[in-house]
Amino acid sequence: MITPRYVQTMAAYNSEMNRRTFAAGDMLEEAQRRAEDGAFFGSLHGTLSHLLWADAIWMHRFAGWDAPAGGIPGSAALHPDWDAMREARFALDARIEGWAAEVTQPWLDADFTWTNSQGKVRTNHAALLVMHLFNHGTHHRGQAHALLTRHGARTADTDLPWVVSR
């Protein structure tokens, strides 16, 4: 379905797009970052806080890293300080890239069982769950991009082949 190289490429893309998103967000006033602009998680800040929580919970499942506090409903408020959230985001991205460098084809090809945020045990194909991790990030960064452009900020290119080349 997918290969370790795909995981490594998407981890690199994820990291770079998060850097670009936060750099654009740094250009906004705090009130603009926190404005309730109609996104699913309300604001740019809330959306990026949720995304950081979601990536951390998947890495807890995949690699046994510390689980973030709370669940989906509180994820938008989990990181109240912009600068601290940015640093946590970049640190997590570096760890995800390190994890991606170690992913093996047999692990991707196997079924994976985890407990979701409601306590339900689930099993699915590991490769599909990894694709979900990166697709979920792209989805919410797309929302963040719309919020950024609403306030006049830009992230530069977002197209995968122009962001990550090998």
N, C-alpha and C positions, 0 to 999 in steps of 0.2 A: 504494500500500500504506500508507505513512505520509507525513506531511508535515513540513517543517521546524518547524512549530509544535508538532507532537507531540514532536519531538526536544528542543525548548526546554522544553516542559512536563515531560518526563521528566528532563531535566538538573536543573531546579529542584527537582523532587520528590526526586531522588537526593541532591542537596546537603542539603536540609532533613532528610531521614530520616537521613543520616549524622550531621548535627549532633545530632539527637535521640538517636541510638544512642550516640554518644560521650558526650553529656551524662549519659545513664543509666549508662553504663559508668564515668564519673568518680565516681559515687556508691558504687561497689563498692571493696572492698579489692583490692590487687594479686593476692593469692592467689585471690580469687574470679574475677577476670578471666582468670587462667591455669589455673583448675581444668579438668582433663580431664573434661568433662561429657558426652561421647558424641556431640558434633557431628562432622561429617565431618572438619573440621580441628581437632578436639579441644576447644579452649577458645574463649571469647569473643575473647580476644586473637588466637589463631591464625586464627579465622574472619575477623576484620576485617583482619588482615594479608594473608590470601589475597585478600580482596575488593579491597584497595588494589592488590595486584600485578596482579590480573586487569583492573581498570579501566585501569591504566597500560599493560599490554601491548596492550589493544585501542586505546588512544589512540596508542600507538606505531605500530600498523598503520594506523589511520585517518588520522592527522595527522603522522606522522613524528617524534613526540616521543621523547625518550630512552627506551630500553627498560629496564624494571626488571631487576635481576639475577635469575639463577636461572630456575627453571621452576615448574610446579605443585607438585611434591613439596616444594620448599623454601620455598614462598610463605608458609606459616603462620609461619615463623620469620624472615622477611625483615626485619621491623620489630620488634626486641626491646624498644624503649622506648615505653611507652604514650603519653607526651606528645609525643614526636617523631612517632609514627605519626598521632596526632590532627592535628598541624599539617600533615603531608604529605597527609593525607586532605582536609583543608579546602582546601589549595592546589591539589590535583588537581581537586577539585570546581569551584573557581572557573575553572580552565582549561577543564574540560569545558563549563561553562555558556558561556564565551566561544566555544568551538568550535561549540557548538550554535547560537549566534546567527548563525554563518556558513554552516551547512549549507544546501545548495541542493537543490531538487527533482530536477534532473538527476543530481546525485551519488547521491541516495537511490535513484533509479530504475535506476541502472546496476549492472552486475555489478562485484564487487570481488574482487581476487585478493590473497592474503596467504600468508605462511608461518607455519604453526602452531608451537607450542612443541616439537614433535618434528621440526621441519624439513621437514614435508610442505607442498607448495604446494597451496592450495585456492582455489576460486572459488565465490562465492555472491552472492546479491542483497544489495547494500549495506544496504537498508532492513531486511532480515531480521537482518543482523549487528548493526545499531544496536539493534533490538528486543532481541536477545540480550544486548547490553551491559547494558541497563537491567533486563531480566528476571533476569539472573544476579545483579545487585545486590539485587533484591528477594528472590530466593531465599535468598541468604546472610544478608541482614538479618533475614529471617524466622527463620533458625536463631539468629542473635544475639539476637533478641527473646525467643525461648524460653529462652535461657541467662540473659538479664537477668532475666526474670520468675522464673526458678528461684531467683535470689538476691535477689528482692524489689525489683528496680529496675523502673521504668516509663519508656516512651518518649513518652507522650502518643499522640494519634491517629496512626494510620498510613494511614488511608483517603485515597486520592489527592484526591478532591474537597474534603476538609476541610484537607488539607495545602497544596495549591497551588490557588489560585483566580485566575482572570483576568477 
